[in-house]
């Protein structure tokens, strides 16, 4: 059976592509958030969140 003639194949393929794209976008956002949340120095941590 030729997968290129099967409509269900294209529907499943499109859903997989969208899921992959969303995952990649979420990973990019997560990387940005991690960089923001990681303090550059210990002094910066103490100034922001005194113990």
PDB file of N, CA, C and O in Angstrom, chain B, residues numbered from 101:
ATOM      1  N   UNK B 101       0.843  -1.187   0.000  1.00  0.00           N
ATOM      2  CA  UNK B 101       0.000   0.000   0.000  1.00  0.00           C
ATOM      3  C   UNK B 101       0.888   1.250   0.000  1.00  0.00           C
ATOM      4  O   UNK B 101       1.852   1.341   0.760  1.00  0.00           O
ATOM      5  N   UNK B 102       0.559   2.164  -0.827  1.00  0.00           N
ATOM      6  CA  UNK B 102       1.329   3.393  -0.952  1.00  0.00           C
ATOM      7  C   UNK B 102       0.910   4.371   0.156  1.00  0.00           C
ATOM      8  O   UNK B 102      -0.249   4.785   0.190  1.00  0.00           O
ATOM      9  N   UNK B 103       1.822   4.750   1.062  1.00  0.00           N
ATOM     10  CA  UNK B 103       1.437   5.654   2.152  1.00  0.00           C
ATOM     11  C   UNK B 103       1.105   7.060   1.672  1.00  0.00           C
ATOM     12  O   UNK B 103       0.427   7.809   2.375  1.00  0.00           O
ATOM     13  N   UNK B 104       1.566   7.422   0.498  1.00  0.00           N
ATOM     14  CA  UNK B 104       1.313   8.767   0.000  1.00  0.00           C
ATOM     15  C   UNK B 104      -0.103   8.936  -0.537  1.00  0.00           C
ATOM     16  O   UNK B 104      -0.533  10.064  -0.781  1.00  0.00           O
ATOM     17  N   UNK B 105      -0.825   7.856  -0.723  1.00  0.00           N
ATOM     18  CA  UNK B 105      -2.207   7.929  -1.183  1.00  0.00           C
ATOM     19  C   UNK B 105      -3.195   7.781  -0.030  1.00  0.00           C
ATOM     20  O   UNK B 105      -4.397   7.963  -0.219  1.00  0.00           O
ATOM     21  N   UNK B 106      -2.705   7.457   1.144  1.00  0.00           N
ATOM     22  CA  UNK B 106      -3.555   7.215   2.300  1.00  0.00           C
ATOM     23  C   UNK B 106      -3.805   8.535   3.041  1.00  0.00           C
ATOM     24  O   UNK B 106      -2.858   9.166   3.512  1.00  0.00           O
ATOM     25  N   UNK B 107      -5.070   8.956   3.148  1.00  0.00           N
ATOM     26  CA  UNK B 107      -5.390  10.222   3.817  1.00  0.00           C
ATOM     27  C   UNK B 107      -5.087  10.157   5.307  1.00  0.00           C
ATOM     28  O   UNK B 107      -4.632  11.139   5.893  1.00  0.00           O
ATOM     29  N   UNK B 108      -5.336   9.014   5.917  1.00  0.00           N
ATOM     30  CA  UNK B 108      -5.077   8.870   7.349  1.00  0.00           C
ATOM     31  C   UNK B 108      -3.588   9.062   7.649  1.00  0.00           C
ATOM     32  O   UNK B 108      -3.226   9.603   8.694  1.00  0.00           O
ATOM     33  N   UNK B 109      -2.736   8.623   6.738  1.00  0.00           N
ATOM     34  CA  UNK B 109      -1.292   8.792   6.894  1.00  0.00           C
ATOM     35  C   UNK B 109      -0.947  10.274   7.027  1.00  0.00           C
ATOM     36  O   UNK B 109      -0.152  10.656   7.885  1.00  0.00           O
ATOM     37  N   UNK B 110      -1.549  11.109   6.174  1.00  0.00           N
ATOM     38  CA  UNK B 110      -1.246  12.537   6.205  1.00  0.00           C
ATOM     39  C   UNK B 110      -1.791  13.192   7.464  1.00  0.00           C
ATOM     40  O   UNK B 110      -1.160  14.096   8.010  1.00  0.00           O
ATOM     41  N   UNK B 111      -2.947  12.754   7.932  1.00  0.00           N
ATOM     42  CA  UNK B 111      -3.518  13.308   9.158  1.00  0.00           C
ATOM     43  C   UNK B 111      -2.607  12.987  10.339  1.00  0.00           C
ATOM     44  O   UNK B 111      -2.295  13.868  11.141  1.00  0.00           O
ATOM     45  N   UNK B 112      -2.184  11.748  10.448  1.00  0.00           N
ATOM     46  CA  UNK B 112      -1.302  11.341  11.544  1.00  0.00           C
ATOM     47  C   UNK B 112       0.040  12.055  11.440  1.00  0.00           C
ATOM     48  O   UNK B 112       0.600  12.485  12.449  1.00  0.00           O
ATOM     49  N   UNK B 113       0.552  12.181  10.222  1.00  0.00           N
ATOM     50  CA  UNK B 113       1.842  12.851  10.009  1.00  0.00           C
ATOM     51  C   UNK B 113       1.765  14.314  10.442  1.00  0.00           C
ATOM     52  O   UNK B 113       2.682  14.828  11.082  1.00  0.00           O
ATOM     53  N   UNK B 114       0.667  14.979  10.090  1.00  0.00           N
ATOM     54  CA  UNK B 114       0.491  16.385  10.442  1.00  0.00           C
ATOM     55  C   UNK B 114       0.394  16.559  11.955  1.00  0.00           C
ATOM     56  O   UNK B 114       0.959  17.501  12.510  1.00  0.00           O
ATOM     57  N   UNK B 115      -0.321  15.654  12.623  1.00  0.00           N
ATOM     58  CA  UNK B 115      -0.431  15.728  14.077  1.00  0.00           C
ATOM     59  C   UNK B 115       0.928  15.530  14.745  1.00  0.00           C
ATOM     60  O   UNK B 115       1.253  16.211  15.717  1.00  0.00           O
ATOM     61  N   UNK B 116       1.712  14.602  14.221  1.00  0.00           N
ATOM     62  CA  UNK B 116       3.050  14.368  14.773  1.00  0.00           C
ATOM     63  C   UNK B 116       3.935  15.595  14.584  1.00  0.00           C
ATOM     64  O   UNK B 116       4.696  15.960  15.481  1.00  0.00           O
ATOM     65  N   UNK B 117       3.835  16.234  13.413  1.00  0.00           N
ATOM     66  CA  UNK B 117       4.639  17.425  13.144  1.00  0.00           C
ATOM     67  C   UNK B 117       4.255  18.562  14.090  1.00  0.00           C
ATOM     68  O   UNK B 117       5.126  19.263  14.604  1.00  0.00           O
ATOM     69  N   UNK B 118       2.947  18.747  14.321  1.00  0.00           N
ATOM     70  CA  UNK B 118       2.496  19.803  15.230  1.00  0.00           C
ATOM     71  C   UNK B 118       2.967  19.531  16.649  1.00  0.00           C
ATOM     72  O   UNK B 118       3.400  20.447  17.349  1.00  0.00           O
ATOM     73  N   UNK B 119       2.884  18.281  17.076  1.00  0.00           N
ATOM     74  CA  UNK B 119       3.340  17.929  18.421  1.00  0.00           C
ATOM     75  C   UNK B 119       4.834  18.188  18.563  1.00  0.00           C
ATOM     76  O   UNK B 119       5.279  18.695  19.593  1.00  0.00           O
ATOM     77  N   UNK B 120       5.605  17.849  17.550  1.00  0.00           N
ATOM     78  CA  UNK B 120       7.051  18.076  17.595  1.00  0.00           C
ATOM     79  C   UNK B 120       7.356  19.571  17.645  1.00  0.00           C
ATOM     80  O   UNK B 120       8.240  20.003  18.385  1.00  0.00           O
ATOM     81  N   UNK B 121       6.628  20.356  16.861  1.00  0.00           N
ATOM     82  CA  UNK B 121       6.853  21.798  16.827  1.00  0.00           C
ATOM     83  C   UNK B 121       6.522  22.424  18.184  1.00  0.00           C
ATOM     84  O   UNK B 121       7.254  23.287  18.668  1.00  0.00           O
ATOM     85  N   UNK B 122       5.415  21.987  18.794  1.00  0.00           N
ATOM     86  CA  UNK B 122       5.053  22.516  20.103  1.00  0.00           C
ATOM     87  C   UNK B 122       6.096  22.152  21.152  1.00  0.00           C
ATOM     88  O   UNK B 122       6.425  22.963  22.017  1.00  0.00           O
ATOM     89  N   UNK B 123       6.608  20.946  21.073  1.00  0.00           N
ATOM     90  CA  UNK B 123       7.635  20.511  22.016  1.00  0.00           C
ATOM     91  C   UNK B 123       8.890  21.356  21.857  1.00  0.00           C
ATOM     92  O   UNK B 123       9.493  21.770  22.848  1.00  0.00           O
ATOM     93  N   UNK B 124       9.284  21.612  20.621  1.00  0.00           N
ATOM     94  CA  UNK B 124      10.477  22.428  20.379  1.00  0.00           C
ATOM     95  C   UNK B 124      10.278  23.850  20.893  1.00  0.00           C
ATOM     96  O   UNK B 124      11.194  24.436  21.469  1.00  0.00           O
ATOM     97  N   UNK B 125       9.078  24.410  20.688  1.00  0.00           N
ATOM     98  CA  UNK B 125       8.801  25.756  21.174  1.00  0.00           C
ATOM     99  C   UNK B 125       8.838  25.788  22.697  1.00  0.00           C
ATOM    100  O   UNK B 125       9.380  26.724  23.285  1.00  0.00           O
ATOM    101  N   UNK B 126       8.268  24.777  23.338  1.00  0.00           N
ATOM    102  CA  UNK B 126       8.275  24.713  24.798  1.00  0.00           C
ATOM    103  C   UNK B 126       9.701  24.583  25.320  1.00  0.00           C
ATOM    104  O   UNK B 126      10.045  25.187  26.337  1.00  0.00           O
ATOM    105  N   UNK B 127      10.527  23.810  24.642  1.00  0.00           N
ATOM    106  CA  UNK B 127      11.924  23.659  25.054  1.00  0.00           C
ATOM    107  C   UNK B 127      12.668  24.991  24.956  1.00  0.00           C
ATOM    108  O   UNK B 127      13.468  25.314  25.834  1.00  0.00           O
ATOM    109  N   UNK B 128      12.416  25.758  23.913  1.00  0.00           N
ATOM    110  CA  UNK B 128      13.073  27.058  23.763  1.00  0.00           C
ATOM    111  C   UNK B 128      12.665  27.999  24.892  1.00  0.00           C
ATOM    112  O   UNK B 128      13.506  28.691  25.465  1.00  0.00           O
ATOM    113  N   UNK B 129      11.375  28.021  25.208  1.00  0.00           N
ATOM    114  CA  UNK B 129      10.891  28.877  26.293  1.00  0.00           C
ATOM    115  C   UNK B 129      11.497  28.425  27.613  1.00  0.00           C
ATOM    116  O   UNK B 129      11.924  29.253  28.418  1.00  0.00           O
ATOM    117  N   UNK B 130      11.536  27.119  27.839  1.00  0.00           N
ATOM    118  CA  UNK B 130      12.093  26.581  29.083  1.00  0.00           C
ATOM    119  C   UNK B 130      13.564  26.964  29.225  1.00  0.00           C
ATOM    120  O   UNK B 130      14.007  27.301  30.323  1.00  0.00           O
ATOM    121  N   UNK B 131      14.323  26.917  28.139  1.00  0.00           N
ATOM    122  CA  UNK B 131      15.736  27.305  28.187  1.00  0.00           C
ATOM    123  C   UNK B 131      15.881  28.774  28.570  1.00  0.00           C
ATOM    124  O   UNK B 131      16.766  29.125  29.350  1.00  0.00           O
ATOM    125  N   UNK B 132      15.025  29.631  28.032  1.00  0.00           N
ATOM    126  CA  UNK B 132      15.079  31.053  28.375  1.00  0.00           C
ATOM    127  C   UNK B 132      14.746  31.267  29.844  1.00  0.00           C
ATOM    128  O   UNK B 132      15.391  32.069  30.519  1.00  0.00           O
ATOM    129  N   UNK B 133      13.739  30.551  30.343  1.00  0.00           N
ATOM    130  CA  UNK B 133      13.337  30.691  31.742  1.00  0.00           C
ATOM    131  C   UNK B 133      14.457  30.220  32.662  1.00  0.00           C
ATOM    132  O   UNK B 133      14.741  30.860  33.675  1.00  0.00           O
ATOM    133  N   UNK B 134      15.092  29.106  32.315  1.00  0.00           N
ATOM    134  CA  UNK B 134      16.189  28.602  33.148  1.00  0.00           C
ATOM    135  C   UNK B 134      17.320  29.623  33.207  1.00  0.00           C
ATOM    136  O   UNK B 134      17.921  29.809  34.266  1.00  0.00           O
ATOM    137  N   UNK B 135      17.621  30.286  32.098  1.00  0.00           N
ATOM    138  CA  UNK B 135      18.696  31.277  32.083  1.00  0.00           C
ATOM    139  C   UNK B 135      18.340  32.489  32.937  1.00  0.00           C
ATOM    140  O   UNK B 135      19.221  33.087  33.554  1.00  0.00           O
ATOM    141  N   UNK B 136      17.076  32.855  32.979  1.00  0.00           N
ATOM    142  CA  UNK B 136      16.653  33.996  33.784  1.00  0.00           C
ATOM    143  C   UNK B 136      16.706  33.642  35.266  1.00  0.00           C
ATOM    144  O   UNK B 136      17.114  34.464  36.087  1.00  0.00           O
ATOM    145  N   UNK B 137      16.300  32.437  35.607  1.00  0.00           N
ATOM    146  CA  UNK B 137      16.206  32.034  37.010  1.00  0.00           C
ATOM    147  C   UNK B 137      17.549  31.693  37.637  1.00  0.00           C
ATOM    148  O   UNK B 137      17.667  31.704  38.862  1.00  0.00           O
ATOM    149  N   UNK B 138      18.547  31.397  36.849  1.00  0.00           N
ATOM    150  CA  UNK B 138      19.862  31.056  37.396  1.00  0.00           C
ATOM    151  C   UNK B 138      20.596  32.355  37.733  1.00  0.00           C
ATOM    152  O   UNK B 138      20.864  33.162  36.842  1.00  0.00           O
ATOM    153  N   UNK B 139      20.924  32.565  39.011  1.00  0.00           N
ATOM    154  CA  UNK B 139      21.642  33.794  39.371  1.00  0.00           C
ATOM    155  C   UNK B 139      23.076  33.758  38.858  1.00  0.00           C
ATOM    156  O   UNK B 139      23.698  32.699  38.778  1.00  0.00           O
ATOM    157  N   UNK B 140      23.578  34.918  38.519  1.00  0.00           N
ATOM    158  CA  UNK B 140      24.931  35.004  37.979  1.00  0.00           C
ATOM    159  C   UNK B 140      25.974  34.795  39.071  1.00  0.00           C
ATOM    160  O   UNK B 140      27.002  34.157  38.843  1.00  0.00           O
ATOM    161  N   UNK B 141      25.704  35.335  40.259  1.00  0.00           N
ATOM    162  CA  UNK B 141      26.665  35.216  41.359  1.00  0.00           C
ATOM    163  C   UNK B 141      25.927  34.934  42.658  1.00  0.00           C
ATOM    164  O   UNK B 141      24.702  35.038  42.729  1.00  0.00           O
ATOM    165  N   UNK B 142      26.693  34.575  43.689  1.00  0.00           N
ATOM    166  CA  UNK B 142      26.097  34.335  45.004  1.00  0.00           C
ATOM    167  C   UNK B 142      25.632  35.648  45.618  1.00  0.00           C
ATOM    168  O   UNK B 142      24.632  35.673  46.335  1.00  0.00           O
ATOM    169  N   UNK B 143      26.345  36.745  45.345  1.00  0.00           N
ATOM    170  CA  UNK B 143      25.960  38.053  45.859  1.00  0.00           C
ATOM    171  C   UNK B 143      24.591  38.441  45.329  1.00  0.00           C
ATOM    172  O   UNK B 143      23.750  38.957  46.065  1.00  0.00           O
ATOM    173  N   UNK B 144      24.380  38.190  44.061  1.00  0.00           N
ATOM    174  CA  UNK B 144      23.084  38.502  43.463  1.00  0.00           C
ATOM    175  C   UNK B 144      21.977  37.704  44.158  1.00  0.00           C
ATOM    176  O   UNK B 144      20.884  38.223  44.383  1.00  0.00           O
ATOM    177  N   UNK B 145      22.256  36.462  44.490  1.00  0.00           N
ATOM    178  CA  UNK B 145      21.273  35.631  45.179  1.00  0.00           C
ATOM    179  C   UNK B 145      20.976  36.196  46.558  1.00  0.00           C
ATOM    180  O   UNK B 145      19.816  36.266  46.967  1.00  0.00           O
ATOM    181  N   UNK B 146      22.012  36.597  47.273  1.00  0.00           N
ATOM    182  CA  UNK B 146      21.814  37.140  48.618  1.00  0.00           C
ATOM    183  C   UNK B 146      21.066  38.465  48.579  1.00  0.00           C
ATOM    184  O   UNK B 146      20.260  38.734  49.469  1.00  0.00           O
ATOM    185  N   UNK B 147      21.306  39.289  47.584  1.00  0.00           N
ATOM    186  CA  UNK B 147      20.611  40.565  47.476  1.00  0.00           C
ATOM    187  C   UNK B 147      19.142  40.368  47.121  1.00  0.00           C
ATOM    188  O   UNK B 147      18.279  41.094  47.615  1.00  0.00           O
ATOM    189  N   UNK B 148      18.863  39.410  46.285  1.00  0.00           N
ATOM    190  CA  UNK B 148      17.485  39.174  45.864  1.00  0.00           C
ATOM    191  C   UNK B 148      16.687  38.418  46.923  1.00  0.00           C
ATOM    192  O   UNK B 148      15.508  38.698  47.139  1.00  0.00           O
ATOM    193  N   UNK B 149      17.326  37.478  47.567  1.00  0.00           N
ATOM    194  CA  UNK B 149      16.635  36.601  48.522  1.00  0.00           C
ATOM    195  C   UNK B 149      17.456  36.498  49.799  1.00  0.00           C
ATOM    196  O   UNK B 149      18.136  35.492  50.002  1.00  0.00           O
ATOM    197  N   UNK B 150      17.414  37.507  50.665  1.00  0.00           N
ATOM    198  CA  UNK B 150      18.229  37.447  51.884  1.00  0.00           C
ATOM    199  C   UNK B 150      17.772  36.304  52.784  1.00  0.00           C
ATOM    200  O   UNK B 150      16.586  35.984  52.875  1.00  0.00           O
ATOM    201  N   UNK B 151      18.742  35.711  53.435  1.00  0.00           N
ATOM    202  CA  UNK B 151      18.432  34.560  54.302  1.00  0.00           C
ATOM    203  C   UNK B 151      18.169  35.037  55.710  1.00  0.00           C
ATOM    204  O   UNK B 151      17.891  34.227  56.594  1.00  0.00           O
TER     205      UNK B 151
END
